Amino acid sequence: MAANFADLGLCVVALSLTGSFSALAKTTEKPMFKDVYVRVNGVRLHAVTAGKGPLILFLHGFPEFWYEWKDQLAEFGKDHLAVAPDLRGYNLSDKPEALDQYKMNVLVEDVRALGDHFSHQKKFVLVAHDWGGAVAWAFAIAHPEMLDKLVIVNAPHPRVFQRLLVNDSAQQQASQYMLMFRSPQAEQTLSADNYAWLVNAVLGAGLKNGVFTEEDKQAYIKAWSQPGALTGGLNYYRANETGPPAPGKSFVRIDDPSAFAVKVPTLVIWGEKDTALLTQNLDGLDEFVPQLTIKRIPDGSHWVIHEKRDEVNVAIHDFIR
C-alpha cells in the first residue's frame, strides 16, 4: 500500500446546444465538480462530487487524496452521483491526533456514514485503491447489505495479504517499506527536500512519460503540506500495524475464513507491475470472494488508475452495468 500518483481534470460546463447537437452534448459534456464538507462519525470530511443519480463512492490510498479520482469523477458523474472524499487524516479533512482514531473499525464507520449521507437508495457502488481498498474490503465484510458492487484496485484482501506476509518471502521483502512508514522518522524522511521521496515514488515515472504534469505535482505537494496530513496518512499504517511484524513480534493468526468473506459481486483490477503488492495477492482470492471477477493489466503498476485510465474506466463501467 504505497508506491507511484495523479493529475488534474478541469470541469467542463455543459454547452447549450440544440437540434442535432443536443444528443452529442449529453454524451460528451463533463459534470461540474463541487467541494462539500460532511460531518460524519465525529469528524468533518472534505469531498468532491460530480453528477447526480445512484451513488458511486471512490476511496483513495496513501499518499493520495480525492484528486486521485478526478478522471473517474468526470466519467462516472455523467450517470451517477460520483463522490471522492479526502479520508480522515488527509488533505482538507479533519486529522485527529489520537492514534486509535485511525483503527480499521473507525475507518469503516466513516464509510458507512458517508454512504448514508450521500446515497438516496439502499445500496451503492464502492470503488477503492490501496489503503482505500483495505478499508473497502473491511467495509464489504462488515456491511454487505449496503453494497451493490465492490471494485478494488491493487489492494490486497486482508486474509490473503496476511497469509503472504507469513509464508511468501517475495511479498515479505516487498513490504519492508511499511516498517519505515510506521517508524517515528517517517515524516522527516518523506517530507525532506520538498517531499522528494514521495514525488519520486508516486509521480516520478509518470512525470517522465506524461502521465502526470507539473500542475499535478504541485497539487500533491500542496495536499501533503497541509498541517498534520502526512502524519494522518501514516497513522493508518501505525494504528493497524500494517505490513511485516516489527522485530521480535509475530502475527496473531486468524484462521476462520468465514470472518473474511465478501458477499457482494466484486471486481478486482490489478496492475501486474506493482512492486509493493505482488500478483500473488490474487492467488486463492476466490476462497473469500465467491462472486469474483479479476481484471489483470499486465503493463500497469500500482498507479494503474492513472497510467491506464481508459482501460480502468471501461472495466468498471462493464462491471457495474
N, C-alpha and C positions, 0 to 999 in steps of 0.2 A: 504494500500500500504506500506507495510513493515512488516516484521515478521521473519523467519529462513533460508542457501545458498549453493554452487557448488564445483566441483572437476576438476582436470586437465587431459586432454587426450593427449597422445603423438601421433604425426603424424607418420603414418606407410608408409614408402617409398614403392612404388609398386615394387614387385618382378618380375624379368624377367623369366616368366615361359612359357614353350612351350607345344605343344601337348595337352593331355587330361587335363592338369592343367590350361590352359590359361583361360577357361571359369570360373573356380572357382576363379581365381585371380581377375577377373573383378567384382565379387560379394562380395569379402571379403576384398579387399585392401581398406585402408582409404586414402582419399586425403590429400595432404600436406597442412598445414596451412601457410598462408602468411600474414605478417604485412604490412598494407598500411596506408598512410595518404592522406586524401582528403580535399581540401579546398572547403567548401560549406557555403553559407549564412553568410559569414563574419567570419567564424571560421575554424580552422584546426581540423578535427576529425580523430582519430585513429580507425582502423577497422581491423579485422582478417577475411580473406576469405579462402574458400576451394572449389575446384572443378571448373567446368565450365558448362555453359548451361543457362537455364532461371533463373532469379534472384529469390531467396528466402531470404528475409531480416528479421533478428532477432533483436528485441529491448529488452534490459534488463530493470530491475526495480531497485528500491532502496533497499539496497545499493550495488547492484551487479555491474558488468561491463561486457565486452564482454565474459568473461570466463564462465558466466552463461550458455552459449550456446555451449560450446566446444563439448559436445557429439552430439548435433544436427548438428554442422558444419561437424563433421566426418561422420555422417549418411547421411545428405541431400546433402553434397558435392559430393556424388557419382554420382548424376544425375542432380545437379543444380550448379549454382554459389551461394554458401551459404555465406552470409555476416553478421557479427555481429559487429557493431560499439560500441565503447565507446561513449555514448551520451554526448553532451556538458556538461561540468562540472565534468566529471568522468575520473578517471584513467589517460590515456595519451592524452586525447582530451583537447582542449582549455577550459579554465574556466573563462568566462567573469565575471567581478566584479559587473556590474550593474544588479540589481535585475530584471529589465524589460527584460533582455536578456534570462530569463527563463519562460516567459509567453507562454501560450499554442500555440498561433499563431506562435511564433518564432520556437518552437519545431516542429510544423507541417511542417514549411518551411524547416527545416533541413532534415526531412524525404523525402519531395518532391524532394529536391536537390540530396539526396543520391540515390533515385530511378532513377532520370535522369542520374546520373553519372554511375551507375553500370548496369542498365538494357538496353539490346540491343533490347528489344521488347517493345510493347506499355504498357503492364501490367506486374505486378509482384505479388508474394505472400508475404504477411506481417504476421509475427508471433511475438507475443509480450506478455510480462508478467508484472504484477504490474504497475509501472509508465510507462514502455514502452507500456503497454496495454492502459493506459489512453491516451497517445499520439497517439497510433494506432486507437483507437475509433475516436478521433478527426480528424485524417487524413482520415479515411474512410468516415466520414461525409462530409468532405470538398472536397475530391478528389476521388470519387468512380471510375472515369474514368481511374485511374491509377492502380487499383487493380483487379487481377484475383480472389484471395481468401483472406480472413482475418481469422487469427487464434488468439484467445485471451485466455490467461491462467491466471485465478484468477486476473482479473482486471475488476472493475465494469463499466458498461455503465454509462456515466456521469449523465443522467437524472434519471435513476433508483437509482443510489447512492445518488443523492441529495434528492430524494423522501424519501429514507430510513433515511437519516440524519434529515429530518424534522419530520417523523412520526414513526420511529421504534426505541424504546428505547434500544434494544439489539445492533443494529448497532451503535447508538449514543455512547453507552458505549465502544464498541469495538474500536471506532475511537479516543478515547481520547488521545492516544499516538501522534496523529498528531499535537495536540496543543503543545506538548513538542518539536516536530520536528520543529515547526515554531518559537519557542522561541529563544531569544539571547543566552541562556545557552545550546542549543542543542549540539554544537560542543564539549564543555567541557564534557558534560555528556556522549556522545557517544565515545569519544576518551580516557576517563580515564582508567587507568590500562591496557594500550596497547589494547584499543578498546574492553574491556571485555563485555560491553553491547551488541555490535554488534556481537561479536563472539558467545555469548550465544544465542541471538535471531535468528541469521542466521544459525550458524553451530553447536550449542550445541547438539541437539538431533542427528544430522547426524554424529557427531564425535563419539558418543557413539555406534551407531548401524552400523557404517561402510560406511554410505553414503558418508561421507567426510573423507579425510585423513589429516594428519598434513601438508602435502605439500599444500593441498587446503587452509588450514587455513593461512599459510604464504603468499600464493598468494593474498588472500583477504586483509590481513593486509597491504601488500605492496601497493595494489591499494588504500586503504583508507588513507594511509600515504602520497600519492602524494600531494605536496603543493596545497592547495585550493580544493582538491577533496571532502572532507566531506562537506564543505560549498556549493560547486557546487550542490551536490545531494540534500542537504536540501533546497536549493533555489527553487527547483521545488514545494515544499510544500508552501514556503513563497510567491513566486510570484503569485501563483494561489489560495492562501488561501484555500488549500485543507483540507477537514475534517470539524469537527463541527465549527460553528461560534465562534469567541472569545467572552468572557463575554461582555454583553452589545450590541452585534451585532446580526443581523438576516440575513437570506438568502435573496438574490434577487430572487424572484420566476420567472421562465420562463416556461410558460405553453403550449407553442406551440410544440406538439410532432414532427411536420414535421421538426423542426430545429435540431432534433436529429436523423433523420432517417439514417439508414445504408443500402445502396442499393446494397451491394455486398454479395455473399454467405459467411456465417460466421460460423465458428466452435468455440464454447466456451468450453474450458476444465476447469473443476473446481474440485480442491481438497476440499472435503466437510469438512475436519477438519481444515480449515483455521479459526483461531481465530480472525483475524483482519478484514477480508472481508467475511461476512457471506453468507450462501447459499440463503438468501432472495434476494440477488442481481440477482438471476436468475428469480425471480418471475416477470412476466409482461414484460420480455425482448423482447418477440416476438412482442410486440406493436411497438417497434422501429427497430427491425431487422426481416423483413419478411422471409428472406431466412436463417433461423437459425437452426443449429444443436448443441445440447448440449451433452457433454460427461462428466458425473459425475464420479469422482473417490472417492468412499466412504472413503477409508483409506489413502487418500493423504491430505497433509496440504498445506499451502501457497507455500511451496517449492516442490510441486508435480513434477516439472520438473526434480529434482534430485532424489527424492525418488522413482518415478515410471517412470524412463527414457524410458524404452522399451514400456510401455503402452502409454505414451505420443507420442512417435515417431510413433507407429503404427496408432494411431488416426489421426495424422497429415498426414501421408502417405495416408491413406484411403480417407481422405477428399480432398486432393489436386489432387489425381488421377481423 
